[in-house]
Amino acid sequence: MTTFAGQLLRINLTNKTSRIETIPEEYLEKFISARGLGSKYLYDELKPGIDPLSPENKLIMLIGVLGGTGLQGFSKWAVVTKSPLTGTIFRSYTGGNFGVWMKFAGYDMIILEGKAERLSYVHIDSQDVHFHAADELGGLDPRNVQRILKERHGARTSSACIGLAGEKLVRYAVITSDERTASRGGVGAVMGSKNLKAVSINVPVRKFTPFDEPKFKNLIRAQIEMLRENPRRKNMNTFGTPYITLGLEKKGILPVKNFQEGSIQGIEEISGEKFYALKRAKSGCYGCMTRCGGMRDVTAGPLKGTQIDGPEYESIYAFGPNLGITDKQFIINANAMCDYYGIDTISTGVCIAFTCELLEKGLISPADVDGLELNWGNKDAILTLTEKIGKREGIGKILGEGVKRTAEYFDKNASDYAVHIKGLELPGYEPRAVKGYALSMATSNIGGSHMYGRPRPELAGKIDPFTEEGKGESIAQVQKEQAIEDSLIACTFGNSGLNMEKYSEFLMAATGIDAYSSPDKLMKIGERIICLERCFNIREGLRRRDDALPVRMTKEPLKNAGEASGQIVSKLDALLDEYYECMGYSKEGVPKKEKIRELGLEEVLRDLD
Ligand code: SF4
């Protein structure tokens, strides 16, 4: 008895075949589920050097072992693939119901491989996997696709789908399910490259019996009790992530005008309270009592007259201060435009901010961007460009390639202003203001993500955020913890107050697997997952030179950022040395053989040789 489904569904889109496979127990012990398990399968099944947008790439959808069990904040789901933005291993998370439906259908993961002959969708019910042509869904936005699939296959149908941008292979296209998106890394482009518009599931609810059911039920009760009065959860429930905006700006962490500055006039206009005033209803993921989402009215663009779930803090940063804007309604409308076409708000906002700065510096002219007057804060031009990216039209074709490739296209030192790590546009956390973030993002195996190892001690003010010395060990630690949280898909917002002891307790009651029986054992699993991901990237040719920061972070002191003004990352090399030492990597950032053996990853030694 366990809360694992214990099997995967493999769908081959080229041959229109599917089969169910048992997941070896050894894999569950060594990698748990979600990010860990996805990394293991991707490493084993992908040939090095393949084009992420070719049929050889695989798209893996996964849910965690504690998902759909009644425990709070574990029912989100993940997509693992090789990213068309970064060329690295990648994982992106999202909420909604789809992951739990996948588990109800009897699978911890679905592997999608090959490429359909024409635009298609796959429907899964209790009997079988059905392959359908999807010509009539072509070009439709995710909301309409989901509505049509519910009409066809029943009101309980849950779907994961792409918008026009995914079909057109915009390199940061998203996968949408309900009102939520797996936003980062271009997972939607990979789905589009397979001619796959949607995966839908309609199956009855299924119950998984935990290893120690009475204990598991008690743990659920205690967790709900703890969360009921938890102040962070209450804040999330009322305000959602917009409530962190003002605090981050105060510390100089909120990026302004393509990371040139750290503060903006009128910031109070986009506070959590101001967005709360526009909230029309709550929304959230399967079974979650926090329900951190908020529905808000859209007043312009293709979704005008409807409501969207958002904006999250990251969309506020990307379409707000980072573009010199503090207009709430504009941010909501821009967010809605991204949702409609199915593009990532962070990558879109950063690509547009980059273009604004190139124009400001005279490195390009309006003629280079279809005549658009892209000044900071020019909302009409920004919305027009967002639409062009979503449709992959005009200059949108170039920007849809991501900021790294756009910089190469413009040339003329443009790369100095391109804010990305390994090709992934940076989220709303200024690395110069939190040096742990600088190191964590630089060494992240998926590029510039704020969710690869959050420097909690620095963010909580327990460690000086500006010091560079001594951050290697603390970042190695938080990255390992994050690898476990990602392998359970423990929602950061929905289960405050948890730690490795608690995860171990949950896992033991759920599965009885000894490999999860202590925090130390879990940390070893976390380390193994990071090491395997790094070996994937090493096999792709990445090395120390790729653990780099955007030029701006190491050369240009941060401006107008309160106490963080003047900060710069000056000792990245020393930070990397310390981090590599802690992780058991060589000076080149390659895992040492003894570390690989210690972690039980002997199978990768042949590739490294
Ligand atoms: S807190 Fe928010 S993101 Fe997390 S599970 Fe709940 S509704 Fe989903």
Residues whose N, C-alpha, C, O or C-beta is under 5 A from the ligand:
A	BS01	SF4	G73 G95 S283 G284 C285 C288 T290 R291 C292 G293 C491 F493 G494
